[in-house]
Amino acid sequence: MNKTDKNYGFTIVEFIIYIALFAFVMLFLVQFLIGILESQVQTKAREEVINNAVSAINRIDFEVRHSARVYDPTSVFSSDNGQLSLATRKDPGIEETETYVDIFLNDEGRLCTKREVSGIVCFTSEQVVVTALRFEKVEADPEGAKVTITLEYNTEMQENKAPYTLETSVQTRGYY
């Protein structure tokens, strides 16, 4: 008798091996995708923190450069929750020669400015928290301030906080 019949299919052992290989491939694929997503979240957090830090330091630089002098009585130096008060001749009120601008942290950890005429304006995102804002007075002619600011992403997950610190020194121009 001529055997031309072929048995098609596979055994239970082959089936188990195929399932195991498929499971390993899926496990590695899922782990890879989770790693990509975690990396993307961390990159987004780091980018948000750096953008806010640069924006904040530029804003402080702008305010100090456009002021006439540092106003010591309401400034808080050498503290991680510092405040810098500036006297400026730019846009004073009626019958005034100068006005005041305060740079400070609000209760939510956002960097804000307060002007006598326009009130409080916060200019860091709600997605970041300023953990330290330190001012040191620079005794020079013209006077100025050394500014150190530390920000981190506003999250409970420690690995995504992405803390970032910037430091600069800036002097008043005195003629505004």
RASULVEN-V598491 format. One record per backbone hydrogen bond with DSSP energy under -1.0 kcal/mol. CO is the residue of the C=O (numbers start at 0). NH is the residue of the N-H. Records with the same first field share a line. If there is no record, write none. Layout:
BEGIN
CO = NH + NH
END
This chain:
BEGIN
1 = 3
10 = 14
11 = 15
12 = 16
13 = 17
14 = 18
15 = 19
16 = 20
17 = 21
18 = 22
19 = 23
20 = 24
21 = 25
22 = 26
23 = 27
24 = 28
25 = 29
26 = 30
27 = 31
28 = 32
29 = 33
30 = 34
31 = 35
32 = 36
33 = 37
34 = 38
35 = 39
36 = 40
37 = 41
38 = 42
39 = 43
40 = 44
41 = 45
42 = 46
43 = 47
44 = 48
45 = 49
46 = 50
47 = 51
48 = 52
49 = 53
50 = 54
51 = 55
52 = 56
53 = 57
54 = 58
55 = 59
56 = 60
57 = 61
58 = 62
59 = 63
60 = 64
61 = 65
63 = 66
66 = 173
68 = 86
71 = 74
75 = 82
79 = 132
82 = 75
83 = 102
84 = 70
85 = 100
86 = 67 + 68
87 = 98
92 = 95
98 = 87
99 = 115
100 = 85
101 = 113
102 = 83
103 = 111
105 = 108
108 = 129
109 = 105
110 = 122
111 = 103
112 = 120
113 = 101
114 = 118
118 = 114
120 = 112
124 = 127
126 = 153
128 = 151
131 = 149
132 = 81
133 = 147
134 = 77
135 = 145
137 = 139 + 143
142 = 171
143 = 137
144 = 169
145 = 135
146 = 167
147 = 133
148 = 165
149 = 130 + 131
150 = 163
151 = 128
152 = 154
156 = 159
157 = 160
160 = 152
163 = 150
165 = 148
167 = 146
169 = 144
END
